[in-house]
């Protein structure tokens, strides 16, 4: 594949990168390449056992890598707070909000939120807010949140953020991914308004072969659907290595603009990283502010750092 690739990542020596969902798929690839470029990497994983397996693999591929595993369950706000507290006093140069779930049967998080909205958006909203003081202290720090091209299927429903009135798994997923983009838009707007040079951007992998596609069907025992997802991953999707490139581009390339949305260059699907089209509702200031206020209320995390209100 021509164009920007992992060999183009600038030297990351001296930087600390936190990567959520780093035990598999896009997060695993991103953590490996950031470590290869010299960053100290924190693999933030719900399962410490799978995280340790991923760390062993990373160290096998990148001898001498400076990396560690820390437990983070984005579906449990107590875990999010515990993770952030453990990082207190450390510089954080990059937060890569990558972890997510997709098209699961209806369920709720430990705090009672619909699982996809709770994990994909609220967990990362809380984590970002709790780590923001550390990020603000580092010149040129970045916050990159992973959305999806499927966000075009649905805007958020501000009257039913937790899908309590009607649940359709793919619509709920699309809404959570629109929420990721609205969050990035509003965060970038607030940071810029108060003169911060922290860059909040977003990225998506196109159609990349990971275990995300099969998790929902597997959870329900829908074997035919699971086989179809595996077939699509094998025949149509690009690799996780290629899918992670937009994330790495947004996280490391000099000159990435606040509120940028980076994805594959060909039809939102595959190819080298490039600026990506996004649905107009993800640039709606009023909706972004409504989501922000609701997210603060639901999580109890307020972005009360001076200058970022």
Secondary structure by P-SEA (a helix, b strand, c coil): ccccccccccccccbbbbbccccccaaaaaaaaaaaaccccccccccaaaaaaaaaaaaaaccccccbbbbbccccaaaaaaaaaaaccccccbbbcccccccccccccccccccccccccaaaaaaaaaaaaaaaaccbbbbbbbbcccccccccccccccccccccaaaaaaaaaaaaaaaaaaaaaaaaaaccccccbbbbcccccccccaaaaaaacaaaaaaaaaaaaacccccccccaaaaaaaaccccccccbbbccccccccccccbbbbccccccaaaaaaaaaaaaaaacccccccccc
